[in-house]
Amino acid sequence: MTDRFEPRAENIADQERDIQSGIDAKAGGGSDDKNDGAMQAGARRYPEPPFPKQHQTKPGDETALDPAPMYDAPFWKGSGKLDGMAAIVTGGDSGIGRAVAVLFAREGCDVAICHLDEDNDAEDTRAAVEAEGRRAIVLKGDVSDPAFSEAAVKATLDAFGRLDVVVPNAAFQQHVEALEDLTLEHFDRTLKTNLYGYFNLVKAAVPHMKAGGSIVMTGSVTGILGNKNLLDYSMTKGGIHAFARSLGTHLAPRSIRVNVVAPGPVWTPLNPADQQADKVAEFGGDTVMKRPAQPEEMAPAYVFLASPQMSSYITGEVLPLIGGYGGG
């Protein structure tokens, strides 16, 4: 009954074998594109591994990082996207936080810089913000302490008279090779910094924010894909993503937007203050782009999500900036 279909089936099978044979003949030959280096598609060239082997004590020192993180985005031209606004950035002394503070200032925003104990880094960030013609204050404290968040918000209001953009960004991260090595103290510190810290700042800030304000949280690729050696950190970053999506809905009636930037590997002091020197030397090399991001490659996303000119119809979103999918 189906004999009439057999010739076509055999022809298709032959066609499939022909396609396969063509691919098999080229197996192992790879792509004609022989560029085995890192992907370079930015406004300037960025460093790629291997990096010098290095290890730091927590929370890390940006001035000691080799090569120095690139945060100042000299190619970025400000256009008033945050004109007249004021922001508070935790973990604003270095890394992503510093790059965000600089671009916010370039877009017309005053910035409160919160940090743990990296005094020199924090002063460098203050100077970078002031060099952009904006005001900056530096606030030292532990984000897991709700009293510090309340004091930081008050200091921001006292200094600038307003608070428009809140960037919970401070984080604690420490790899462990085995679950048994993840102590209760370690687990507690990660949750207190990464979850309590975000909650404390948001709770303190929201009553003082007006319609059109925004909250931009720092999530992570680990909160999307997980990480076998960052069990606690991945848990907190997934929690941040869920918190932002829920808070975005909760604050919509007040016209306050809430979003997340979820970075992949970024060249900041967080990494040599976490992993051992040999791991740091190859940091970011397993991404599709074969290199870590530089902080200035992250900061434009924060400007985009903070600015009512650019993202007024976006809330509750998680924006991954992870250097590509499917590196394997």
N, C-alpha and C positions, 0 to 999 in steps of 0.2 A: 504493500500500500504506500510505503514511503520510498520505494526504489527511485522515484524520479528526483528525490532530493540528494541522493548519494553522490552524483557527479559534482554538484556544487560543493558539498561538504569536503570532498577530496581535493577540489581545487583550492578551497579556502585553507585547508591544512597545508597544502603545498606553499601557498602564499605566506602563511605564518612561519614555515620553516625557512623560506627565503629571507624573510625579515630577520629571523633569529641568526641565520648564518652570516648576514652582513654585520650584525652587532658583534657576534662571536669573533669574526675575523679581526675586529679592532680591539678586542678585549685586552686590557692592560696598557693600551696605547695612550689613554688619558685624553684630555682636551688639547686642542690645538693652541689654546691659550696657555703659555708656559710661565705666566706670572705666578710664582709660588709664594710671593710675599703677602703681607697683610693688605687688605682692601683699603685704598686711599681715595675717598670720594668727597673729602671735606674742602673747606676754604683754604686750609693749609695742611701740610703733612704732619701726621701724628706718629709718635714712637710706637714701635712694635717689639714683641719679645724676640730673643731673650733680653731681659733686663739684668742689671747688676744684682747679684744675690744680696739681700738685705733683710733685716728683721728689726722691729722696733718694739719698745714697751708701750702698752696702752696708755692713753688713747691714741697715740701717734703724733708725729711732728711733721708737718708739711715741708718745712724748710730742710729737713734731713732726707727727704725722698729723692731718689735718683732714678730716672730724670725727674726734674721738677714738674708737677702737674701743670697742665695748660688750662688756665681758668679765665683769662682776661678777654678772650674773643675780640681781638683788635679789628676784625673784619665786620663786627656787628655795629650797625648804625642805629642809634636810638631815634625813636620817632614819637615819644610821648605816650606810649601804650599804658603806662602806669602813672601818668602825670599827676602830681599833687597827692599821691597816696602814701601810706605808711605800711610797713610790713614788719613782721617778726619772724626770724628764721632760727630754729634750734639747730645745733651742730653747724652754725654759720661761720665758724672760724676757719674751716679748711674744706677741701674736697668739693663735693657738689654744693654744699651750703655756701661756700665762698663764691663760687661761680654764679650762683643764683643771686646772691647779694649784689654782686658787681653789675649784672645785667639789669636787675631791678632798678638799681641806682641810675644806670644809663637810660632807663625808660622813665625817669622822673620820680622815683620812689625813695623815701627815707627808710632806713633799715635798722632794726634792733637785732644785734648779733648775740645769740646765746651760745655759751660753750661750757665745757666741764672744767679743765684746768690748763688748756693750751693757750696761755696768756700771750705769747709772742705771735702765734698764728692769728689770734683774734685781733691783735693790734694791727697786723698786716692787712687783715680784711677791712678793719675800720678805715685805714689809710686809703685802701683801694676804693671804697665807697665814697669817701670824701673827695678823692681825686676826680670822681665823676660829677662833682658839684652838689652832692646831696649830703644830708646829715646822717650820722651813725652813732649809735650807742652800743656799748659792750656790756653784757650781763653774764656773770659767772655763777653757775649753779647746777644742781642735779634735776633734770627734767622729771624724774620719777617722784619728786617731792611736790605735791600740789601747791604748797605754799610758795615755792619758787616760781611756778607758772603764774600764780596770781600776782606776785611781785613784779615779774617780768612784763606782764600785760600792763600793770599800773605804770611802770617806768616808761613803757612805750607811749602810753597815752599822755603822761606828763611831759615827755620830750617832744612829741610830734602833734599832740592834740587830736589824734585819730588812730584807728587801726582798721585797715582795709584788707590786708592779705596776711594769712597765717600759713606758715610752712613748717609743719612738724617733720623734722628731718634727722634729728640726733638718733644714733643707733649703737647698740652693742652687738658684736659678732665675734664668735670664736669657734673655729672648726674643732670637731672631735672625731677620732677615728673609730670609736666604739661607743655604743649606747651606755655601757657601764662607766665610761669616762665622763658622762654628762652629769655632773653633780647637781644636787638640789640648789646649792648656792649659785652655780652657773646658770641653771635654768631660770631661777628667780630673777637674777640680774637682767637677763635677756628680756623677760616679760615685763619687768618693771620699767626698763628704759624704752623698749620698742612699742609697748602697748599702753602702759600706764602713762608714759611720757606724752604720748599723742593725745590720750583722753584728757589728761590734766590741762594741757595747753588749750585744747579746743573748748573745754568747759569754761576755762577762765576767760577766753577771748570772745566767744560768741555773743554774750550779753552786750558787748561794746561795739559790735559790728553792725553796719547799716546795710540796707538793700544795695546790691551790686558788689558786695564783698565776696571774697573767695578764700577757700582753704585748699591748699595743694600739698598733699602728703607724699612722702617718699616711700614707695613700696619696693618690690624687688622681683626679679625673674624667679627667685626661689619660692616666692609666694604663688607662682603660676605653675612651675615645673617641679618644684621641690629640689632638695639637695641632700644626698645621703649623709654628708658630714656636717650639715647645718640643720639639724632636726628642730631645735628650738627656734632658731632664727627664721627658718622657713615658716614655722607655725605662726610666728608673730607677723610676718609679712603678709601671709594669707589673711590673717585677722585684720590687718590694716586695710587690705582691699575690701573686705566685707564691711568693715566699719565705715569706710568712705562711701560705699554704695548705699548703705543704710542711712548715713548722716545726710547724704545728698537729698534723699527723699524727705527726711525729717526737716531739713532747713529750707526746702523749696518754698514753703509759704512765706518765709522771711526774705526770699530772693537772695539767699547766700548759696553760692555754688560750692561743691566739694568734689575734688578729683584727685587722682593718683598718678604719679610718674613712677613706673616700675623699671628701674635700670637693670641691665646686665652687669658685667664686670666693668668697673670704672677705676681709673688709676688715682687712688687717694690714699692717705695715711691709714685708713681702715684696714687695708690689706696686709702690709708688712707688720702691722700691729696685731695681726690675726694668724696668718700662715707662716710656716717656716721659710727660710731664705730660698731654698731650691724651688719651692712652689711659687714664690713671688716672681722668680726669674722668668717663669713661663706663664704668668698671669694673663688671662684673656686670650691665650693662643688657641684655645679649643672652640672659639666662636666661629661663625661663618666668615666674619671679617678678619679673623686670625690676629686680633689685637684687642686690648681693652679700650673702652671709650676714655676720652679726656673729659674732665668736668665741664669744660665749655661746650661740649657736644650735648650735654644734658640740659644745661640752663635754659636754652630757648624754649623747651617744652614747658618749663615752669612759667616763663613769661606768657606763653600762649594760653595756658590754663588759668593764669591769674588775671589776664586783661579782659575787661568787659567789652573791649573793642573786637576781640578775636574769638572769644569762646562763650558768648552770652547764652548759647543754647546747649551747652555741654555741662552736665552734672552727673555724678555717680559713675564716671568712667575711669578705667584703668588703662593707661597708655604705656605699653611696653617699649623700651628702648634697649634692645638686648643684642644688637649686632647680628640679627638674622636667625632664622629657624632652620633646624635640620642639618647641623654641622657634620653629622655622620653620613 
